[in-house]
Amino acid sequence: MDEKKLLAAALTEGFANAALIDTKSITFIPAFRILCEENTCGKYNANHACPPLCGTVEEMREKLLQWPRALVLQTMWDIDDPLDSAQIKPAKEQHNQMTRRLIAQAESPCLMVGASGCDLCSPCTAAEGKPCRFPDRCASCMSAYCIFVEEMARGCGMEYDCGPGVTAFFSLICF
């Protein structure tokens, strides 16, 4: 599927916004890794897609930059408290499911950067010290890559802070 068809398919899939970018335009901030180390999601050192198991900041950057183009995807959710995990978790899961459905339509290899760490297996085999069951589908999140999401969104003409009661999530399909 060519990138313009992929962009149109994203809007058909239900994403609020979608935009095409060159991956070299993405800003990586290594200091963002601390967000993962705080382990608010509970996946730090317990999920193949999350630090430190996913790789160093530089390894993640290099992995993403192997793909020259990316489709930035945004969903918006009516969530009163952006720290309420009971509302956030299912919204992120749905965002990632939408991203995976779009990848299935792409018909060519690509890299997914999700709105949260991989949730293909429960529990992740990392908890047992075993290799990932789905290494080609395992998707790390924006924080694991240390992507400056707010700047990326702004560069795409998307709102990052959508105001009270609305929370936005972002993912990438790199190709």
C-alpha positions in Angstrom: 0.0 0.0 0.0 1.4 3.4 -0.9 1.7 6.0 1.8 -1.2 8.2 0.7 -3.5 5.1 0.7 -2.1 4.3 4.2 -2.9 7.9 5.3 -6.5 7.6 4.0 -6.9 4.2 5.6 -5.9 5.7 9.0 -8.7 8.2 8.9 -11.1 5.4 7.8 -9.9 3.3 10.7 -11.0 6.0 13.1 -7.9 7.9 14.0 -8.6 11.6 14.8 -5.5 12.7 12.9 -2.8 11.2 10.8 0.3 12.7 9.1 3.3 11.5 7.1 6.8 12.5 8.2 10.4 11.7 7.5 11.8 9.8 10.5 14.9 12.0 10.5 12.7 14.9 11.6 11.9 13.1 14.9 13.6 14.5 18.0 14.9 12.0 20.5 15.5 13.2 24.1 17.6 10.6 26.0 16.5 12.1 29.3 13.0 10.9 28.6 14.2 7.3 29.5 13.6 8.3 33.1 9.8 8.1 32.4 10.2 4.4 31.8 12.4 3.9 34.8 9.7 5.4 37.0 7.7 2.3 36.0 4.2 3.8 36.3 3.0 1.2 33.8 4.6 -1.8 35.5 6.4 -3.0 32.4 10.0 -1.8 33.2 12.3 -4.8 33.1 9.3 -7.0 32.7 8.4 -6.7 29.0 10.6 -7.3 26.0 9.4 -4.0 24.4 10.3 -1.9 27.4 13.6 -0.7 28.9 16.0 -2.0 29.7 15.2 -5.2 27.7 14.3 -3.3 24.5 17.7 -1.8 24.1 19.6 1.4 24.9 18.4 4.8 23.9 20.8 4.9 21.0 19.9 1.4 19.9 16.2 2.4 19.8 17.0 5.5 17.9 19.0 3.5 15.3 16.2 0.9 15.0 13.7 3.6 14.2 15.9 5.5 11.8 16.3 2.4 9.7 12.9 3.3 8.4 12.9 6.5 6.3 9.2 7.4 6.6 6.5 7.2 9.3 2.8 7.7 9.6 1.9 9.6 12.8 -1.4 8.5 14.3 -3.5 10.3 16.9 -6.6 9.3 18.8 -8.4 11.6 21.3 -10.3 10.3 24.3 -12.8 11.9 26.8 -10.8 11.2 29.9 -11.2 13.5 32.9 -8.0 12.5 34.7 -5.0 11.7 32.5 -3.4 9.8 35.5 -6.4 7.5 35.9 -5.1 4.2 34.7 -8.6 2.6 34.7 -9.5 5.0 31.9 -6.0 5.3 30.3 -5.2 1.6 29.9 -8.2 0.5 27.8 -7.9 3.7 25.6 -4.2 2.9 24.9 -5.1 -0.7 24.2 -7.7 0.3 21.7 -5.3 2.9 20.1 -2.7 0.1 19.7 -5.3 -2.3 18.3 -6.3 0.3 15.7 -2.6 0.8 14.8 -2.1 -3.0 14.4 -5.2 -3.2 12.1 -3.7 -0.5 10.0 -0.4 -2.3 9.8 -2.2 -5.4 8.6 -3.5 -3.4 5.7 -0.1 -2.0 4.8 1.0 -5.3 3.1 4.7 -4.5 3.6 7.1 -4.7 6.4 7.0 -1.8 8.9 7.8 -0.9 12.5 5.1 0.0 15.1 5.8 2.4 17.8 2.9 2.2 20.2 1.0 4.3 22.7 2.2 1.9 25.4 4.4 -1.1 25.7 3.6 -4.3 23.9 0.6 -6.3 25.2 0.5 -9.2 22.7 1.2 -11.7 25.5 -0.1 -11.8 29.0 2.2 -12.3 30.8 5.1 -11.3 28.6 7.7 -14.1 28.4 10.3 -11.7 29.7 8.8 -12.5 33.2 10.0 -16.1 32.7 13.3 -15.1 31.2 12.2 -16.6 27.8 12.6 -15.0 24.4 9.7 -13.0 22.9 7.1 -15.1 21.1 6.4 -12.5 18.4 9.6 -10.5 17.8 8.4 -9.1 14.5 5.2 -7.8 16.1 6.5 -6.7 19.5 6.1 -2.9 19.7 7.8 -0.5 22.1 6.2 2.8 23.1 7.2 6.4 22.4 8.8 6.7 25.8 11.1 3.6 25.2 12.3 5.4 22.0 12.6 8.7 23.9 10.6 10.5 21.2 9.7 14.1 21.9 6.1 13.5 21.1 4.8 17.0 21.8 7.2 18.5 19.2 6.4 15.7 16.7 2.7 16.4 17.1 3.1 20.1 16.7 5.2 19.6 13.6 2.3 17.5 12.2 -0.3 20.2 13.1 -1.8 18.1 15.8 -2.7 19.1 19.3 -0.7 17.4 22.1 -2.5 19.0 25.0 -6.1 18.9 23.9 -7.5 20.7 27.0 -9.5 19.6 30.0 -11.2 16.3 29.7 -9.5 15.2 26.5 -6.4 13.0 26.3 -4.5 12.3 23.1 -2.5 9.2 22.3 0.0 8.8 19.5 1.7 5.9 17.6 3.9 5.6 14.6 4.0 3.2 11.7 7.5 3.4 10.2 8.1 2.1 6.7 
